[in-house]
Amino acid sequence: MSDNLETLRQNDPAIYAALKGEEDRQREGIELIPSENYTFPEVLATLGSVFTNKYSEGYPGRRYYGGQEYTDEIETLARERAKLVFKCEHANVQPLSGSAMNQAVYLGLLEPGDTIMAMDLSHGGHLTHGAPVSHMGKLFNFVRYVTNPGDGSIDYDKVRKDALASKPKLVLCGYTSYPRDIDYAAFKDIADEVGALTMTDASHFGGLVAGGAMKNPFDFGFDLMTTTTHKSLRGPRGGMVLCTKSLASKIDKSVFPGLQGGPHMNAVAAIAITLLKAQTDDFRNYARQVLLNAKALAQTFLEADVSLVTGGTDNHMLVVETSSSFGLDGRQAEEVLDEVNITTNKQIIPDDPNPPLRPSGIRMGTPAATARGMLEEDMRQLGAWILKCLKNSQDKNLLGEIRGEVKKFCERFPVPGI
Ligand SMILES: Cc1ncc(COP(=O)(O)O)c(C=O)c1O
């Protein structure tokens, strides 16, 4: 045990015990929440390093505090690596979270009341894409597009018509719960026709773009891409705004001093480390395997006649319609799987008649399981357990047996960093 953890154990046993409990939970269970991952050991070490002590308001070479020789170096490295990995002209690595990075874009490039086109929440868009309960949803005029029933495709003719009618200043694609890829060329054409900026929120699949397994919006002439750094990218919690040179100054001013004060330099250092990892063959193989694993898991459900939103997956996630397939709402399904150490999250499905805390589905994804080295055959095993549990949710003996099997299975797959 490190000296620092031993000090924690002695001085705050309650927090120490919770930390150890969480380590066991992560080690002995299978993490299928698509927005979660196991970060790299180097990232864990850096997050707990002396960089957390430092205030660095401003940007490299232009700070409001002294003592910046090392923080300037790590932030410059993080920015340069981000530009290389995502093939873009400018990178701001300071946003404290995914929500802040999106707010920085809207507030930095638009005026309150301006129109933004984005995907509807129940069809896969994120809260920060203008959900009425969010502050951004109140400040800007969001026009929402939806997906077609059945295959869940986006009707680009309809998006175009709506764009011509509403004249958005920003066309936003990207999602938090949509298992398909995006037609960037179609969005770009529409945006160009109405003179709007183009933005992708790649928070979920940023790591898959970095690893070359999914398309890069900058290859289609997009103006902006935002991404969290802690999901498929496997870095620390944080966000990045990537953009063209022409937007760089507005974006930087919007992040600081517009929205935030001092960046979290321990996270910035960890983002730099993550972006070096993202350039390796190991990472490219990881990104490819995430997609193969998602396909294998989806196939297991499809073969059992389980309904999946959009009928399958092209990315790292799938959304299982539990109400129609098993007679369990999303909360019940999540709780049954929690009992066997398989972690998923309840999820609203397109036009869900049920409320968000009792929605009609659950969402699953493969980034974390793949980070432990699981492959397609392991996904088939996982899928078989999940089917058994959801079909026999009242059978406590069976759930107990499966929990034991899951724990044993997990011993074969060490968690990075624990
Ligand atoms: C697409 C998308 N954008 C933004 C966010 C917000 O990120 P954070 O939770 O770090 O604020 C998320 C988080 O789930 C997301 O999925």
The ligand as an SDF file (V2000), in Angstrom:
LIG
                    3D

 16 16  0  0  0  0  0  0  0  0999 V2000
  -22.8410   12.9470  -25.2030 C   0  0  0  0  0  0  0  0  0  0  0  0
  -22.4730   13.4860  -23.8540 C   0  0  0  0  0  0  0  0  0  0  0  0
  -22.1600   14.7800  -23.7310 N   0  0  0  0  0  0  0  0  0  0  0  0
  -21.8440   15.3190  -22.5390 C   0  0  0  0  0  0  0  0  0  0  0  0
  -21.8160   14.5550  -21.3950 C   0  0  0  0  0  0  0  0  0  0  0  0
  -21.5380   15.2040  -20.0840 C   0  0  0  0  0  0  0  0  0  0  0  0
  -20.3610   14.8040  -19.4980 O   0  0  0  0  0  0  0  0  0  0  0  0
  -20.0940   15.0250  -17.9330 P   0  0  0  0  0  0  0  0  0  0  0  0
  -20.9170   14.0300  -17.2110 O   0  0  0  0  0  0  0  0  0  0  0  0
  -18.6110   14.8120  -17.8000 O   0  0  0  0  0  0  0  0  0  0  0  0
  -20.4790   16.4370  -17.5910 O   0  0  0  0  0  0  0  0  0  0  0  0
  -22.1120   13.1790  -21.4800 C   0  0  0  0  0  0  0  0  0  0  0  0
  -22.1070   12.3480  -20.2630 C   0  0  0  0  0  0  0  0  0  0  0  0
  -22.6510   11.3100  -20.1620 O   0  0  0  0  0  0  0  0  0  0  0  0
  -22.4680   12.6410  -22.7470 C   0  0  0  0  0  0  0  0  0  0  0  0
  -22.8020   11.3600  -22.8860 O   0  0  0  0  0  0  0  0  0  0  0  0
  1  2  1  0
  2  3  1  0
  2 15  2  0
  3  4  2  0
  4  5  1  0
  5  6  1  0
  5 12  2  0
  6  7  1  0
  7  8  1  0
  8  9  2  0
  8 10  1  0
  8 11  1  0
 12 13  1  0
 12 15  1  0
 13 14  2  0
 15 16  1  0
M  END
$$$$
